[in-house]
Amino acid sequence: MCRWAAYIGSPIYIADLVSAPKHSLIVQAREAEECKTSINADGFGIAWYAHRREPGLYRDVFPAWSDPNLKSVSEQVKSRLFLAHVRASTGTAISRNNCHPFAYDRWSFMHNGQISGFEQMRKHFDMAIPDQLYLSRKGATDSEALFLIALGQGLERDPHYALLRTAQIVEELAVAQNIPARLRMTLAFSDGETLYALRYASNGNAPSLYFRRRALDDGWIVVSEPLQDEPDWQCVEENSFCTFNQDSMSRQAFMNGANDLGFARAS
């Protein structure tokens, strides 16, 4: 599994989430508290929005705590919207192309969780990526496949529905291959204007997800686990799709029932 943190609001230093807090993302890379594995040392990455439409992207394969460049960059760069991730591989290689966040055009995307059975179905997942997006498939992770499939399902038009369709495709591929695949995910993704987050698992055991209003009431922090001991962290319920703008946030059920998309949940 992995740990991640995301922010939208008035510009802040990336270090305010990545390195400065008592339980910062760098600390969580080796001392995660709400994760199957406490060590998340298989790479890291940051995607941030500033003066251009597309996000900046900085990723590497080192453990987050051992790369002095990460701390230095995060202490110098301010951003109004950014995603940061520390990775624990669930089977794919430790390489820069497999590090989150992933980016395509103006979109950035990161994932904590896994698709069990993915290795047996990898070819079929790749085939579910539209031809016009397949050249953007640089790595081998289930996370990148989810991102590109969701883009092909209309992420730009309707992010909620695109993720629902992507979940359906995962289930359909598993059924077709007679594999009891389980989809577990907490996602953060953005088009540079809005931050979206999702907590869902087909078996009802989704990874943790929290959010809080920034102290100055000018932004939102969304994380895999709290960065500090403040009492105002709110746990996101399972099966929740969240939308964050600088001044507001909304939550709705991700999936209202198996009949929404005409498929049965994995057991």
C-alpha positions as CSV (number, residue, x, y, z in Angstrom):
1,M,0.0,0.0,0.0
2,C,1.0,3.7,-0.1
3,R,0.4,7.0,1.7
4,W,-0.5,10.3,0.1
5,A,-1.5,13.9,0.8
6,A,-3.3,16.5,-1.3
7,Y,-4.1,20.2,-0.9
8,I,-6.2,22.8,-2.6
9,G,-6.5,26.5,-1.5
10,S,-4.4,29.6,-1.1
11,P,-0.8,28.8,-2.1
12,I,1.3,27.1,0.5
13,Y,4.7,25.5,0.6
14,I,4.6,21.9,-0.4
15,A,6.7,21.2,2.7
16,D,3.7,22.2,4.8
17,L,2.4,18.7,4.1
18,V,5.4,16.7,2.9
19,S,8.1,17.4,5.5
20,A,7.1,20.0,8.2
21,P,4.3,18.3,10.2
22,K,5.0,15.9,13.1
23,H,3.5,13.0,11.1
24,S,4.4,14.4,7.6
25,L,4.3,12.4,4.5
26,I,8.1,11.8,4.7
27,V,7.6,10.4,8.2
28,Q,4.7,8.2,7.0
29,A,7.1,6.8,4.4
30,R,8.8,4.8,7.2
31,E,6.3,5.1,10.1
32,A,2.8,4.8,8.6
33,E,0.2,4.1,11.3
34,E,-2.9,3.2,9.4
35,C,-1.4,1.0,6.6
36,K,-0.8,-2.7,6.1
37,T,2.9,-1.9,5.8
38,S,4.5,0.8,7.9
39,I,7.3,1.2,5.3
40,N,6.5,3.0,2.0
41,A,10.0,3.2,0.5
42,D,9.5,2.3,-3.2
43,G,9.6,5.8,-4.5
44,F,7.8,9.1,-4.2
45,G,6.3,11.9,-6.3
46,I,4.7,15.3,-6.3
47,A,2.4,16.9,-8.9
48,W,1.7,20.6,-8.5
49,Y,-0.1,23.4,-10.3
50,A,1.3,26.8,-10.6
51,H,1.5,29.1,-13.7
52,R,0.8,26.5,-16.5
53,R,-2.3,24.5,-17.3
54,E,-0.4,21.2,-16.9
55,P,1.0,20.1,-13.5
56,G,4.7,20.0,-12.7
57,L,5.9,16.5,-11.9
58,Y,8.8,15.4,-9.7
59,R,9.2,11.6,-9.1
60,D,12.0,9.3,-8.1
61,V,12.7,5.8,-6.9
62,F,14.5,6.6,-3.6
63,P,12.8,6.4,-0.2
64,A,11.3,9.8,0.4
65,W,13.3,10.3,3.6
66,S,16.6,9.7,1.8
67,D,16.3,12.2,-1.0
68,P,17.5,15.7,0.1
69,N,16.2,17.2,-3.1
70,L,12.6,16.4,-2.1
71,K,12.9,18.4,1.1
72,S,14.7,21.2,-0.6
73,V,12.2,21.5,-3.5
74,S,9.2,21.2,-1.2
75,E,10.6,24.1,1.0
76,Q,10.9,26.4,-2.0
77,V,7.9,25.6,-4.1
78,K,4.5,27.1,-3.3
79,S,1.3,25.8,-4.9
80,R,-2.4,26.3,-4.7
81,L,-3.1,22.7,-5.6
82,F,-0.8,19.7,-5.3
83,L,-0.7,15.9,-4.8
84,A,2.1,14.1,-3.0
85,H,2.7,10.3,-2.7
86,V,5.0,7.8,-1.1
87,R,4.9,4.3,-2.6
88,A,4.9,0.8,-1.3
89,S,4.8,-1.5,-4.4
90,T,2.2,-4.3,-4.5
91,G,4.3,-6.3,-7.0
92,T,5.4,-4.1,-9.9
93,A,9.0,-2.9,-10.3
94,I,10.5,0.0,-8.5
95,S,10.9,2.5,-11.3
96,R,10.2,6.2,-11.9
97,N,7.5,5.4,-14.4
98,N,5.7,3.4,-11.6
99,C,5.8,6.2,-9.1
100,H,2.7,8.3,-8.4
101,P,1.3,10.8,-9.2
102,F,0.6,10.1,-12.8
103,A,-0.1,13.0,-15.2
104,Y,-1.8,13.4,-18.6
105,D,-2.5,16.8,-20.1
106,R,-4.0,18.9,-17.2
107,W,-4.9,15.9,-15.1
108,S,-2.9,14.4,-12.2
109,F,-3.8,11.2,-10.4
110,M,-2.6,9.1,-7.4
111,H,-3.9,5.9,-5.8
112,N,-3.6,3.9,-2.6
113,G,-4.8,0.3,-2.8
114,Q,-4.7,-2.4,-5.3
115,I,-6.6,-4.7,-7.7
116,S,-5.9,-8.2,-6.4
117,G,-5.5,-10.5,-9.4
118,F,-4.1,-7.7,-11.5
119,E,-1.1,-9.7,-12.6
120,Q,-3.3,-12.3,-14.2
121,M,-5.3,-9.7,-16.0
122,R,-2.7,-7.1,-16.9
123,K,-3.0,-7.7,-20.6
124,H,-6.8,-7.3,-20.5
125,F,-6.5,-4.1,-18.5
126,D,-4.1,-2.6,-21.1
127,M,-6.6,-3.5,-23.8
128,A,-9.2,-1.5,-21.9
129,I,-7.2,1.6,-22.4
130,P,-8.3,3.5,-25.5
131,D,-5.8,3.6,-28.4
132,Q,-5.4,7.3,-28.2
133,L,-4.3,7.1,-24.6
134,Y,-2.2,3.9,-24.7
135,L,1.0,5.7,-25.7
136,S,0.8,7.4,-22.4
137,R,1.1,4.1,-20.6
138,K,4.7,4.4,-19.3
139,G,4.7,2.0,-16.4
140,A,3.2,-1.3,-15.4
141,T,1.0,-0.5,-12.3
142,D,-2.7,-1.1,-11.8
143,S,-2.9,2.5,-10.6
144,E,-1.8,4.0,-14.0
145,A,-4.1,1.6,-15.8
146,L,-7.1,2.8,-13.6
147,F,-6.1,6.4,-14.5
148,L,-6.0,5.9,-18.2
149,I,-9.1,3.8,-18.3
150,A,-11.0,6.5,-16.4
151,L,-9.7,9.2,-18.8
152,G,-11.1,7.0,-21.6
153,Q,-14.5,6.8,-19.8
154,G,-14.9,10.6,-19.7
155,L,-13.0,11.8,-16.7
156,E,-13.0,15.3,-18.1
157,R,-16.8,15.4,-18.5
158,D,-18.0,13.6,-15.4
159,P,-15.3,12.4,-12.9
160,H,-17.8,10.5,-10.7
161,Y,-19.4,8.6,-13.6
162,A,-16.0,7.9,-15.2
163,L,-14.7,6.2,-12.0
164,L,-18.0,4.2,-11.7
165,R,-17.4,2.9,-15.2
166,T,-13.8,2.1,-14.4
167,A,-14.9,0.1,-11.4
168,Q,-17.4,-1.7,-13.6
169,I,-14.6,-2.6,-16.1
170,V,-12.5,-4.0,-13.3
171,E,-15.4,-6.2,-12.2
172,E,-16.2,-7.3,-15.8
173,L,-12.6,-8.3,-16.5
174,A,-12.4,-10.3,-13.3
175,V,-15.6,-12.1,-14.1
176,A,-14.5,-12.8,-17.7
177,Q,-11.2,-14.3,-16.4
178,N,-12.9,-16.2,-13.5
179,I,-10.7,-14.3,-11.1
180,P,-12.0,-13.2,-7.7
181,A,-10.5,-9.7,-8.1
182,R,-11.1,-7.1,-5.4
183,L,-10.8,-3.4,-6.0
184,R,-9.5,-1.3,-3.1
185,M,-8.8,2.3,-3.6
186,T,-8.5,5.7,-2.1
187,L,-7.8,8.1,-5.0
188,A,-6.9,11.8,-5.3
189,F,-7.0,13.4,-8.7
190,S,-7.3,16.9,-10.2
191,D,-7.8,18.9,-13.4
192,G,-5.9,21.8,-11.9
193,E,-9.1,23.5,-10.8
194,T,-10.9,21.0,-8.5
195,L,-9.5,18.3,-6.2
196,Y,-11.4,15.0,-6.2
197,A,-11.0,12.2,-3.7
198,L,-12.6,8.7,-3.5
199,R,-12.7,6.0,-0.9
200,Y,-14.1,2.7,-2.0
201,A,-13.5,-1.1,-1.9
202,S,-15.6,-3.8,-3.5
203,N,-15.2,-5.9,-0.3
204,G,-16.0,-3.0,2.1
205,N,-12.4,-2.7,3.4
206,A,-11.2,0.5,1.8
207,P,-7.9,2.1,2.8
208,S,-8.1,5.1,5.2
209,L,-8.9,8.6,4.1
210,Y,-9.2,11.9,6.1
211,F,-9.7,15.6,5.4
212,R,-9.7,18.9,7.3
213,R,-10.2,22.6,6.7
214,R,-6.9,24.5,6.8
215,A,-6.6,26.6,9.9
216,L,-6.9,29.9,8.1
217,D,-10.1,28.6,6.4
218,D,-8.6,29.1,2.9
219,G,-8.1,25.5,1.8
220,W,-8.5,21.8,2.3
221,I,-6.0,19.1,3.2
222,V,-6.9,15.5,2.2
223,V,-4.6,12.7,3.5
224,S,-4.3,8.9,3.9
225,E,-3.7,9.5,7.6
226,P,-3.6,12.7,9.8
227,L,-0.4,14.8,9.7
228,Q,-0.8,16.2,13.2
229,D,-2.7,15.5,16.4
230,E,-5.4,18.2,15.7
231,P,-8.9,17.0,16.7
232,D,-10.6,18.3,13.6
233,W,-9.6,15.6,11.1
234,Q,-12.7,14.0,9.6
235,C,-12.7,10.4,8.5
236,V,-14.2,9.9,5.0
237,E,-16.7,7.1,5.1
238,E,-16.3,4.2,2.8
239,N,-18.1,4.4,-0.6
240,S,-17.6,8.2,-0.7
241,F,-16.8,10.5,-3.6
242,C,-15.6,14.0,-2.5
243,T,-15.2,17.2,-4.4
244,F,-13.0,20.0,-3.0
245,N,-12.8,23.6,-4.1
246,Q,-11.0,26.3,-2.2
247,D,-14.1,27.5,-0.4
248,S,-16.3,24.4,-0.4
249,M,-16.5,20.6,-0.4
250,S,-19.2,18.1,-1.0
251,R,-19.6,14.4,-0.4
252,Q,-21.9,11.9,-2.1
253,A,-22.1,8.1,-2.3
254,F,-19.8,6.7,-4.9
255,M,-22.0,3.7,-5.6
256,N,-25.6,3.6,-4.5
257,G,-26.0,-0.1,-5.1
258,A,-25.0,-3.0,-7.4
259,N,-27.8,-2.2,-9.8
260,D,-26.4,1.3,-10.5
261,L,-24.1,-0.2,-13.2
262,G,-25.7,-3.6,-13.6
263,F,-22.9,-5.7,-12.1
264,A,-22.5,-7.5,-8.8
265,R,-19.9,-6.5,-6.3
266,A,-16.9,-8.8,-5.8
267,S,-17.1,-10.8,-2.6
